[in-house]
Amino acid sequence: MGSKRTIITLSEEDKMWLEGYSKAFNLSVAEVIRQGIKRLRETHESEAYHKLVENTRGIWKEGDGLKYQMDIRSEWESQ
């Protein structure tokens, strides 16, 4: 996957913290930002998934969902 360059504006305090963190862990500032964005996305995607599960819990009203699922899968295996 290709990379895109971007410019961000930080407060002086955030910039100093970022530089200190990157030096302490021997990482480039860009790498620290990439890791931060990755962690934020993982957290958000996890929260969105859990919210979706919570909002759709109990939506199946046709009996035992696990039994239905197992029956359907056994049909696939017999084909």
N, CA, C and O atoms as a CHARMM CRD file, in Angstrom:
* protein
*
  316
    1    1 MET  N      0.85400  -1.17000   0.00000 PROA 1      0.00000
    2    1 MET  CA     0.00000   0.00000   0.00000 PROA 1      0.00000
    3    1 MET  C      0.89600   1.22700   0.00000 PROA 1      0.00000
    4    1 MET  O      1.86400   1.29300   0.75800 PROA 1      0.00000
    5    2 GLY  N      0.58200   2.18700  -0.83700 PROA 2      0.00000
    6    2 GLY  CA     1.35600   3.40700  -0.91300 PROA 2      0.00000
    7    2 GLY  C      1.10900   4.31700   0.27300 PROA 2      0.00000
    8    2 GLY  O      0.08300   4.23700   0.94700 PROA 2      0.00000
    9    3 SER  N      2.06500   5.17000   0.50200 PROA 3      0.00000
   10    3 SER  CA     1.94500   6.12100   1.61000 PROA 3      0.00000
   11    3 SER  C      1.66300   7.50700   1.06500 PROA 3      0.00000
   12    3 SER  O      2.05900   7.84000  -0.05100 PROA 3      0.00000
   13    4 LYS  N      0.98900   8.29600   1.84500 PROA 4      0.00000
   14    4 LYS  CA     0.70100   9.68400   1.49600 PROA 4      0.00000
   15    4 LYS  C      1.29400  10.57700   2.56600 PROA 4      0.00000
   16    4 LYS  O      1.21900  10.27000   3.75600 PROA 4      0.00000
   17    5 ARG  N      1.86700  11.65100   2.15400 PROA 5      0.00000
   18    5 ARG  CA     2.44900  12.61300   3.07300 PROA 5      0.00000
   19    5 ARG  C      1.38100  13.62400   3.45300 PROA 5      0.00000
   20    5 ARG  O      0.55200  14.00600   2.62700 PROA 5      0.00000
   21    6 THR  N      1.40500  14.05400   4.70500 PROA 6      0.00000
   22    6 THR  CA     0.44100  15.04800   5.16400 PROA 6      0.00000
   23    6 THR  C      1.11300  15.99500   6.14400 PROA 6      0.00000
   24    6 THR  O      2.14900  15.67000   6.72400 PROA 6      0.00000
   25    7 ILE  N      0.53500  17.13200   6.32000 PROA 7      0.00000
   26    7 ILE  CA     1.04300  18.13500   7.26200 PROA 7      0.00000
   27    7 ILE  C     -0.00100  18.30900   8.35000 PROA 7      0.00000
   28    7 ILE  O     -1.19200  18.42500   8.06300 PROA 7      0.00000
   29    8 ILE  N      0.45000  18.32700   9.60800 PROA 8      0.00000
   30    8 ILE  CA    -0.46400  18.55900  10.72300 PROA 8      0.00000
   31    8 ILE  C      0.04300  19.72600  11.55300 PROA 8      0.00000
   32    8 ILE  O      1.23600  20.03000  11.55700 PROA 8      0.00000
   33    9 THR  N     -0.85600  20.36200  12.24100 PROA 9      0.00000
   34    9 THR  CA    -0.50600  21.45300  13.14300 PROA 9      0.00000
   35    9 THR  C     -0.70400  20.96900  14.56800 PROA 9      0.00000
   36    9 THR  O     -1.77300  20.47800  14.92900 PROA 9      0.00000
   37   10 LEU  N      0.34500  21.11600  15.37400 PROA 10     0.00000
   38   10 LEU  CA     0.31000  20.69400  16.77200 PROA 10     0.00000
   39   10 LEU  C      0.58200  21.88300  17.67400 PROA 10     0.00000
   40   10 LEU  O      1.24100  22.84600  17.28000 PROA 10     0.00000
   41   11 SER  N      0.06900  21.79900  18.87900 PROA 11     0.00000
   42   11 SER  CA     0.44700  22.80800  19.86900 PROA 11     0.00000
   43   11 SER  C      1.91800  22.58400  20.21100 PROA 11     0.00000
   44   11 SER  O      2.44900  21.49300  20.00400 PROA 11     0.00000
   45   12 GLU  N      2.56300  23.60300  20.72700 PROA 12     0.00000
   46   12 GLU  CA     3.96800  23.48000  21.11200 PROA 12     0.00000
   47   12 GLU  C      4.14200  22.36900  22.15400 PROA 12     0.00000
   48   12 GLU  O      5.10400  21.60300  22.10500 PROA 12     0.00000
   49   13 GLU  N      3.20200  22.29800  23.08900 PROA 13     0.00000
   50   13 GLU  CA     3.25900  21.27400  24.13300 PROA 13     0.00000
   51   13 GLU  C      3.17900  19.86500  23.53700 PROA 13     0.00000
   52   13 GLU  O      3.94400  18.98400  23.92900 PROA 13     0.00000
   53   14 ASP  N      2.25600  19.64700  22.59100 PROA 14     0.00000
   54   14 ASP  CA     2.13200  18.33500  21.95500 PROA 14     0.00000
   55   14 ASP  C      3.37400  18.00100  21.13300 PROA 14     0.00000
   56   14 ASP  O      3.83300  16.85800  21.13000 PROA 14     0.00000
   57   15 LYS  N      3.91100  18.99100  20.44300 PROA 15     0.00000
   58   15 LYS  CA     5.10900  18.77300  19.63300 PROA 15     0.00000
   59   15 LYS  C      6.28500  18.37400  20.51500 PROA 15     0.00000
   60   15 LYS  O      7.03000  17.45600  20.17400 PROA 15     0.00000
   61   16 MET  N      6.45600  19.04900  21.63400 PROA 16     0.00000
   62   16 MET  CA     7.54800  18.72500  22.55000 PROA 16     0.00000
   63   16 MET  C      7.36100  17.32000  23.13200 PROA 16     0.00000
   64   16 MET  O      8.32000  16.55500  23.23800 PROA 16     0.00000
   65   17 TRP  N      6.13200  16.98900  23.50400 PROA 17     0.00000
   66   17 TRP  CA     5.86600  15.65700  24.04200 PROA 17     0.00000
   67   17 TRP  C      6.18200  14.59200  23.00200 PROA 17     0.00000
   68   17 TRP  O      6.81600  13.58300  23.31000 PROA 17     0.00000
   69   18 LEU  N      5.73700  14.82000  21.77000 PROA 18     0.00000
   70   18 LEU  CA     5.95400  13.87100  20.68300 PROA 18     0.00000
   71   18 LEU  C      7.44300  13.65900  20.42200 PROA 18     0.00000
   72   18 LEU  O      7.88900  12.52700  20.23800 PROA 18     0.00000
   73   19 GLU  N      8.20000  14.73600  20.40500 PROA 19     0.00000
   74   19 GLU  CA     9.64400  14.62700  20.19200 PROA 19     0.00000
   75   19 GLU  C     10.30900  13.87800  21.34500 PROA 19     0.00000
   76   19 GLU  O     11.18900  13.04700  21.12200 PROA 19     0.00000
   77   20 GLY  N      9.89400  14.17100  22.57100 PROA 20     0.00000
   78   20 GLY  CA    10.44700  13.47000  23.72700 PROA 20     0.00000
   79   20 GLY  C     10.12900  11.98600  23.70200 PROA 20     0.00000
   80   20 GLY  O     10.98900  11.15100  23.98100 PROA 20     0.00000
   81   21 TYR  N      8.90000  11.66800  23.37100 PROA 21     0.00000
   82   21 TYR  CA     8.47700  10.26000  23.29500 PROA 21     0.00000
   83   21 TYR  C      9.27300   9.53300  22.22000 PROA 21     0.00000
   84   21 TYR  O      9.75700   8.42300  22.44000 PROA 21     0.00000
   85   22 SER  N      9.40500  10.16300  21.05700 PROA 22     0.00000
   86   22 SER  CA    10.11000   9.50700  19.95700 PROA 22     0.00000
   87   22 SER  C     11.57500   9.26200  20.31300 PROA 22     0.00000
   88   22 SER  O     12.12800   8.22100  19.95700 PROA 22     0.00000
   89   23 LYS  N     12.20200  10.19500  21.00100 PROA 23     0.00000
   90   23 LYS  CA    13.59700   9.99600  21.42000 PROA 23     0.00000
   91   23 LYS  C     13.69300   8.90000  22.47700 PROA 23     0.00000
   92   23 LYS  O     14.59900   8.06800  22.42700 PROA 23     0.00000
   93   24 ALA  N     12.77400   8.89400  23.42200 PROA 24     0.00000
   94   24 ALA  CA    12.81100   7.90400  24.50000 PROA 24     0.00000
   95   24 ALA  C     12.67300   6.48000  23.97100 PROA 24     0.00000
   96   24 ALA  O     13.25300   5.55200  24.53500 PROA 24     0.00000
   97   25 PHE  N     11.91900   6.30300  22.90400 PROA 25     0.00000
   98   25 PHE  CA    11.68600   4.96800  22.36000 PROA 25     0.00000
   99   25 PHE  C     12.42900   4.72700  21.04800 PROA 25     0.00000
  100   25 PHE  O     12.20300   3.72700  20.36600 PROA 25     0.00000
  101   26 ASN  N     13.32000   5.65900  20.70600 PROA 26     0.00000
  102   26 ASN  CA    14.15000   5.54400  19.50500 PROA 26     0.00000
  103   26 ASN  C     13.30700   5.30700  18.24600 PROA 26     0.00000
  104   26 ASN  O     13.60400   4.43100  17.43300 PROA 26     0.00000
  105   27 LEU  N     12.26900   6.09900  18.11200 PROA 27     0.00000
  106   27 LEU  CA    11.38200   6.04000  16.95500 PROA 27     0.00000
  107   27 LEU  C     11.33100   7.41300  16.30400 PROA 27     0.00000
  108   27 LEU  O     11.53600   8.43200  16.96400 PROA 27     0.00000
  109   28 SER  N     11.06000   7.43300  15.02300 PROA 28     0.00000
  110   28 SER  CA    10.85000   8.72600  14.37000 PROA 28     0.00000
  111   28 SER  C      9.50300   9.29200  14.81200 PROA 28     0.00000
  112   28 SER  O      8.60700   8.55800  15.22800 PROA 28     0.00000
  113   29 VAL  N      9.38500  10.59500  14.71400 PROA 29     0.00000
  114   29 VAL  CA     8.11100  11.23600  15.04600 PROA 29     0.00000
  115   29 VAL  C      7.01600  10.68400  14.13400 PROA 29     0.00000
  116   29 VAL  O      5.89700  10.43400  14.58200 PROA 29     0.00000
  117   30 ALA  N      7.33800  10.49600  12.86600 PROA 30     0.00000
  118   30 ALA  CA     6.35300   9.95500  11.91900 PROA 30     0.00000
  119   30 ALA  C      5.88200   8.56600  12.34900 PROA 30     0.00000
  120   30 ALA  O      4.69500   8.25700  12.25300 PROA 30     0.00000
  121   31 GLU  N      6.81200   7.72600  12.82500 PROA 31     0.00000
  122   31 GLU  CA     6.43600   6.37900  13.25500 PROA 31     0.00000
  123   31 GLU  C      5.54800   6.42400  14.49100 PROA 31     0.00000
  124   31 GLU  O      4.60300   5.64400  14.60600 PROA 31     0.00000
  125   32 VAL  N      5.84600   7.32700  15.40900 PROA 32     0.00000
  126   32 VAL  CA     5.00600   7.46500  16.60500 PROA 32     0.00000
  127   32 VAL  C      3.59300   7.86800  16.19800 PROA 32     0.00000
  128   32 VAL  O      2.61800   7.34300  16.73600 PROA 32     0.00000
  129   33 ILE  N      3.48000   8.78700  15.26100 PROA 33     0.00000
  130   33 ILE  CA     2.16100   9.22300  14.78800 PROA 33     0.00000
  131   33 ILE  C      1.44000   8.06900  14.09600 PROA 33     0.00000
  132   33 ILE  O      0.24700   7.86200  14.31800 PROA 33     0.00000
  133   34 ARG  N      2.15800   7.31400  13.25700 PROA 34     0.00000
  134   34 ARG  CA     1.53500   6.15500  12.58800 PROA 34     0.00000
  135   34 ARG  C      1.02100   5.14600  13.60800 PROA 34     0.00000
  136   34 ARG  O     -0.09000   4.63200  13.47200 PROA 34     0.00000
  137   35 GLN  N      1.83100   4.86100  14.63500 PROA 35     0.00000
  138   35 GLN  CA     1.40600   3.91900  15.67000 PROA 35     0.00000
  139   35 GLN  C      0.18700   4.44600  16.42800 PROA 35     0.00000
  140   35 GLN  O     -0.72300   3.68600  16.75900 PROA 35     0.00000
  141   36 GLY  N      0.17800   5.74500  16.69700 PROA 36     0.00000
  142   36 GLY  CA    -0.96800   6.34600  17.38500 PROA 36     0.00000
  143   36 GLY  C     -2.24200   6.24700  16.56600 PROA 36     0.00000
  144   36 GLY  O     -3.31000   5.94400  17.09800 PROA 36     0.00000
  145   37 ILE  N     -2.12900   6.50100  15.28100 PROA 37     0.00000
  146   37 ILE  CA    -3.29700   6.40200  14.40200 PROA 37     0.00000
  147   37 ILE  C     -3.77600   4.95700  14.32400 PROA 37     0.00000
  148   37 ILE  O     -4.97800   4.69500  14.34900 PROA 37     0.00000
  149   38 LYS  N     -2.83500   4.01900  14.23100 PROA 38     0.00000
  150   38 LYS  CA    -3.20700   2.59800  14.18800 PROA 38     0.00000
  151   38 LYS  C     -3.96300   2.20200  15.45200 PROA 38     0.00000
  152   38 LYS  O     -4.99200   1.53100  15.38200 PROA 38     0.00000
  153   39 ARG  N     -3.45200   2.61700  16.59900 PROA 39     0.00000
  154   39 ARG  CA    -4.11100   2.26900  17.86600 PROA 39     0.00000
  155   39 ARG  C     -5.49600   2.91300  17.94800 PROA 39     0.00000
  156   39 ARG  O     -6.44100   2.27500  18.41000 PROA 39     0.00000
  157   40 LEU  N     -5.62700   4.14700  17.51500 PROA 40     0.00000
  158   40 LEU  CA    -6.91500   4.83100  17.52700 PROA 40     0.00000
  159   40 LEU  C     -7.91500   4.10800  16.63000 PROA 40     0.00000
  160   40 LEU  O     -9.07200   3.92600  17.00600 PROA 40     0.00000
  161   41 ARG  N     -7.46900   3.69700  15.44300 PROA 41     0.00000
  162   41 ARG  CA    -8.35800   2.96800  14.54100 PROA 41     0.00000
  163   41 ARG  C     -8.78800   1.63900  15.13500 PROA 41     0.00000
  164   41 ARG  O     -9.96100   1.27300  15.06400 PROA 41     0.00000
  165   42 GLU  N     -7.83600   0.91000  15.72600 PROA 42     0.00000
  166   42 GLU  CA    -8.17000  -0.37400  16.34500 PROA 42     0.00000
  167   42 GLU  C     -9.19900  -0.19500  17.45200 PROA 42     0.00000
  168   42 GLU  O    -10.15100  -0.96900  17.55600 PROA 42     0.00000
  169   43 THR  N     -9.00500   0.82200  18.27300 PROA 43     0.00000
  170   43 THR  CA    -9.93600   1.08900  19.36700 PROA 43     0.00000
  171   43 THR  C    -11.31200   1.44700  18.82300 PROA 43     0.00000
  172   43 THR  O    -12.32400   0.92400  19.28900 PROA 43     0.00000
  173   44 HSD  N    -11.34700   2.33900  17.83500 PROA 44     0.00000
  174   44 HSD  CA   -12.62200   2.77500  17.26800 PROA 44     0.00000
  175   44 HSD  C    -13.33800   1.61100  16.58900 PROA 44     0.00000
  176   44 HSD  O    -14.54100   1.42700  16.76800 PROA 44     0.00000
  177   45 GLU  N    -12.59300   0.82400  15.80800 PROA 45     0.00000
  178   45 GLU  CA   -13.21500  -0.29800  15.10600 PROA 45     0.00000
  179   45 GLU  C    -13.73600  -1.33300  16.09400 PROA 45     0.00000
  180   45 GLU  O    -14.79300  -1.92600  15.87600 PROA 45     0.00000
  181   46 SER  N    -13.00100  -1.55000  17.17600 PROA 46     0.00000
  182   46 SER  CA   -13.44900  -2.48200  18.20900 PROA 46     0.00000
  183   46 SER  C    -14.72300  -1.96300  18.87900 PROA 46     0.00000
  184   46 SER  O    -15.66600  -2.72100  19.10800 PROA 46     0.00000
  185   47 GLU  N    -14.74100  -0.66500  19.19000 PROA 47     0.00000
  186   47 GLU  CA   -15.93100  -0.07300  19.80600 PROA 47     0.00000
  187   47 GLU  C    -17.12200  -0.15100  18.86500 PROA 47     0.00000
  188   47 GLU  O    -18.23700  -0.44500  19.29600 PROA 47     0.00000
  189   48 ALA  N    -16.89400   0.11200  17.57900 PROA 48     0.00000
  190   48 ALA  CA   -17.98000   0.05100  16.59800 PROA 48     0.00000
  191   48 ALA  C    -18.51500  -1.37400  16.49200 PROA 48     0.00000
  192   48 ALA  O    -19.72500  -1.57900  16.38700 PROA 48     0.00000
  193   49 TYR  N    -17.61700  -2.35600  16.51800 PROA 49     0.00000
  194   49 TYR  CA   -18.04000  -3.75500  16.45600 PROA 49     0.00000
  195   49 TYR  C    -18.89700  -4.10900  17.67200 PROA 49     0.00000
  196   49 TYR  O    -19.96700  -4.70200  17.53200 PROA 49     0.00000
  197   50 HSD  N    -18.42300  -3.74500  18.85800 PROA 50     0.00000
  198   50 HSD  CA   -19.17600  -4.07100  20.07200 PROA 50     0.00000
  199   50 HSD  C    -20.52900  -3.35600  20.10100 PROA 50     0.00000
  200   50 HSD  O    -21.51500  -3.90700  20.59100 PROA 50     0.00000
  201   51 LYS  N    -20.57100  -2.14400  19.58100 PROA 51     0.00000
  202   51 LYS  CA   -21.83700  -1.41100  19.52100 PROA 51     0.00000
  203   51 LYS  C    -22.80000  -2.11300  18.56000 PROA 51     0.00000
  204   51 LYS  O    -23.99300  -2.22700  18.84200 PROA 51     0.00000
  205   52 LEU  N    -22.28100  -2.57800  17.43300 PROA 52     0.00000
  206   52 LEU  CA   -23.10900  -3.30100  16.47100 PROA 52     0.00000
  207   52 LEU  C    -23.66400  -4.58300  17.08700 PROA 52     0.00000
  208   52 LEU  O    -24.84700  -4.88800  16.93600 PROA 52     0.00000
  209   53 VAL  N    -22.81000  -5.32700  17.77600 PROA 53     0.00000
  210   53 VAL  CA   -23.26800  -6.55800  18.43500 PROA 53     0.00000
  211   53 VAL  C    -24.34500  -6.23600  19.45900 PROA 53     0.00000
  212   53 VAL  O    -25.37100  -6.91200  19.51800 PROA 53     0.00000
  213   54 GLU  N    -24.11800  -5.21600  20.25600 PROA 54     0.00000
  214   54 GLU  CA   -25.08800  -4.83200  21.28800 PROA 54     0.00000
  215   54 GLU  C    -26.42200  -4.41200  20.66500 PROA 54     0.00000
  216   54 GLU  O    -27.48600  -4.77000  21.16900 PROA 54     0.00000
  217   55 ASN  N    -26.35900  -3.65800  19.57500 PROA 55     0.00000
  218   55 ASN  CA   -27.58600  -3.16600  18.94100 PROA 55     0.00000
  219   55 ASN  C    -28.36000  -4.24900  18.20100 PROA 55     0.00000
  220   55 ASN  O    -29.55700  -4.09300  17.96200 PROA 55     0.00000
  221   56 THR  N    -27.69800  -5.34500  17.83500 PROA 56     0.00000
  222   56 THR  CA   -28.39000  -6.40300  17.09800 PROA 56     0.00000
  223   56 THR  C    -28.64500  -7.64200  17.94700 PROA 56     0.00000
  224   56 THR  O    -29.20000  -8.62600  17.45800 PROA 56     0.00000
  225   57 ARG  N    -28.24900  -7.60100  19.20200 PROA 57     0.00000
  226   57 ARG  CA   -28.48000  -8.74300  20.09800 PROA 57     0.00000
  227   57 ARG  C    -29.98200  -9.02200  20.19800 PROA 57     0.00000
  228   57 ARG  O    -30.78200  -8.11000  20.40700 PROA 57     0.00000
  229   58 GLY  N    -30.34600 -10.28900  20.04600 PROA 58     0.00000
  230   58 GLY  CA   -31.73800 -10.68800  20.18600 PROA 58     0.00000
  231   58 GLY  C    -32.58700 -10.47000  18.95000 PROA 58     0.00000
  232   58 GLY  O    -33.80500 -10.64500  19.00300 PROA 58     0.00000
  233   59 ILE  N    -31.97800 -10.09400  17.84400 PROA 59     0.00000
  234   59 ILE  CA   -32.75400  -9.79600  16.63700 PROA 59     0.00000
  235   59 ILE  C    -33.32500 -11.07900  16.00800 PROA 59     0.00000
  236   59 ILE  O    -34.37100 -11.02900  15.36100 PROA 59     0.00000
  237   60 TRP  N    -32.65700 -12.21900  16.18800 PROA 60     0.00000
  238   60 TRP  CA   -33.12600 -13.49600  15.64400 PROA 60     0.00000
  239   60 TRP  C    -34.27200 -14.00400  16.50300 PROA 60     0.00000
  240   60 TRP  O    -34.10300 -14.23800  17.70000 PROA 60     0.00000
  241   61 LYS  N    -35.44000 -14.17500  15.89300 PROA 61     0.00000
  242   61 LYS  CA   -36.64000 -14.57900  16.63400 PROA 61     0.00000
  243   61 LYS  C    -37.15900 -15.95000  16.21200 PROA 61     0.00000
  244   61 LYS  O    -38.27500 -16.32200  16.57300 PROA 61     0.00000
  245   62 GLU  N    -36.37100 -16.70200  15.45700 PROA 62     0.00000
  246   62 GLU  CA   -36.84000 -17.96700  14.89300 PROA 62     0.00000
  247   62 GLU  C    -36.39900 -19.18500  15.70000 PROA 62     0.00000
  248   62 GLU  O    -36.27600 -20.26700  15.12600 PROA 62     0.00000
  249   63 GLY  N    -36.16400 -19.06300  16.97000 PROA 63     0.00000
  250   63 GLY  CA   -35.75700 -20.20900  17.78100 PROA 63     0.00000
  251   63 GLY  C    -34.27800 -20.17300  18.11200 PROA 63     0.00000
  252   63 GLY  O    -33.67600 -19.10500  18.21600 PROA 63     0.00000
  253   64 ASP  N    -33.70000 -21.35400  18.27700 PROA 64     0.00000
  254   64 ASP  CA   -32.30400 -21.49800  18.67200 PROA 64     0.00000
  255   64 ASP  C    -31.39100 -21.16400  17.49000 PROA 64     0.00000
  256   64 ASP  O    -31.30200 -21.92800  16.52800 PROA 64     0.00000
  257   65 GLY  N    -30.73000 -20.03900  17.57100 PROA 65     0.00000
  258   65 GLY  CA   -29.86600 -19.58800  16.48300 PROA 65     0.00000
  259   65 GLY  C    -28.69100 -20.50600  16.23100 PROA 65     0.00000
  260   65 GLY  O    -28.30900 -20.72300  15.08100 PROA 65     0.00000
  261   66 LEU  N    -28.11000 -21.05000  17.29200 PROA 66     0.00000
  262   66 LEU  CA   -26.97000 -21.95300  17.12600 PROA 66     0.00000
  263   66 LEU  C    -27.39800 -23.23300  16.41600 PROA 66     0.00000
  264   66 LEU  O    -26.68900 -23.72100  15.53600 PROA 66     0.00000
  265   67 LYS  N    -28.54400 -23.77500  16.78900 PROA 67     0.00000
  266   67 LYS  CA   -29.04400 -24.99100  16.12700 PROA 67     0.00000
  267   67 LYS  C    -29.28200 -24.71600  14.64400 PROA 67     0.00000
  268   67 LYS  O    -28.91700 -25.53000  13.79600 PROA 67     0.00000
  269   68 TYR  N    -29.88700 -23.58200  14.33100 PROA 68     0.00000
  270   68 TYR  CA   -30.12600 -23.20300  12.93900 PROA 68     0.00000
  271   68 TYR  C    -28.79700 -23.13400  12.17900 PROA 68     0.00000
  272   68 TYR  O    -28.67200 -23.66000  11.07300 PROA 68     0.00000
  273   69 GLN  N    -27.82300 -22.48600  12.78600 PROA 69     0.00000
  274   69 GLN  CA   -26.51200 -22.34100  12.16200 PROA 69     0.00000
  275   69 GLN  C    -25.87100 -23.70800  11.91100 PROA 69     0.00000
  276   69 GLN  O    -25.33200 -23.94700  10.83000 PROA 69     0.00000
  277   70 MET  N    -25.92500 -24.58700  12.88100 PROA 70     0.00000
  278   70 MET  CA   -25.34000 -25.92000  12.73600 PROA 70     0.00000
  279   70 MET  C    -26.07000 -26.72800  11.65900 PROA 70     0.00000
  280   70 MET  O    -25.43500 -27.45200  10.89300 PROA 70     0.00000
  281   71 ASP  N    -27.40000 -26.61000  11.59700 PROA 71     0.00000
  282   71 ASP  CA   -28.17200 -27.31400  10.57000 PROA 71     0.00000
  283   71 ASP  C    -27.78000 -26.83800   9.17500 PROA 71     0.00000
  284   71 ASP  O    -27.59000 -27.64900   8.27000 PROA 71     0.00000
  285   72 ILE  N    -27.66100 -25.53600   9.00400 PROA 72     0.00000
  286   72 ILE  CA   -27.27400 -24.97800   7.70400 PROA 72     0.00000
  287   72 ILE  C    -25.88000 -25.46800   7.31800 PROA 72     0.00000
  288   72 ILE  O    -25.65400 -25.86600   6.17600 PROA 72     0.00000
  289   73 ARG  N    -24.95800 -25.43900   8.25700 PROA 73     0.00000
  290   73 ARG  CA   -23.59200 -25.88700   7.96100 PROA 73     0.00000
  291   73 ARG  C    -23.55000 -27.37500   7.62000 PROA 73     0.00000
  292   73 ARG  O    -22.76700 -27.79100   6.76600 PROA 73     0.00000
  293   74 SER  N    -24.37800 -28.17100   8.27300 PROA 74     0.00000
  294   74 SER  CA   -24.38900 -29.60500   7.95200 PROA 74     0.00000
  295   74 SER  C    -24.92100 -29.82200   6.53300 PROA 74     0.00000
  296   74 SER  O    -24.50400 -30.76300   5.85900 PROA 74     0.00000
  297   75 GLU  N    -25.83100 -28.96700   6.07400 PROA 75     0.00000
  298   75 GLU  CA   -26.30800 -29.05200   4.69200 PROA 75     0.00000
  299   75 GLU  C    -25.16400 -28.78600   3.71900 PROA 75     0.00000
  300   75 GLU  O    -25.07400 -29.43500   2.67700 PROA 75     0.00000
  301   76 TRP  N    -24.29700 -27.84500   4.04800 PROA 76     0.00000
  302   76 TRP  CA   -23.15700 -27.53300   3.17300 PROA 76     0.00000
  303   76 TRP  C    -22.22200 -28.72800   3.07100 PROA 76     0.00000
  304   76 TRP  O    -21.70900 -29.04000   1.99600 PROA 76     0.00000
  305   77 GLU  N    -22.00500 -29.39900   4.20800 PROA 77     0.00000
  306   77 GLU  CA   -21.08100 -30.52900   4.23400 PROA 77     0.00000
  307   77 GLU  C    -21.62300 -31.71200   3.44000 PROA 77     0.00000
  308   77 GLU  O    -20.84300 -32.48300   2.88100 PROA 77     0.00000
  309   78 SER  N    -22.94200 -31.86800   3.38000 PROA 78     0.00000
  310   78 SER  CA   -23.52700 -33.01000   2.67300 PROA 78     0.00000
  311   78 SER  C    -23.58500 -32.78500   1.16400 PROA 78     0.00000
  312   78 SER  O    -23.90000 -33.71300   0.41900 PROA 78     0.00000
  313   79 GLN  N    -23.29300 -31.59800   0.70900 PROA 79     0.00000
  314   79 GLN  CA   -23.35400 -31.30600  -0.73200 PROA 79     0.00000
  315   79 GLN  C    -22.06600 -31.64700  -1.42400 PROA 79     0.00000
  316   79 GLN  O    -21.94800 -31.46300  -2.63500 PROA 79     0.00000
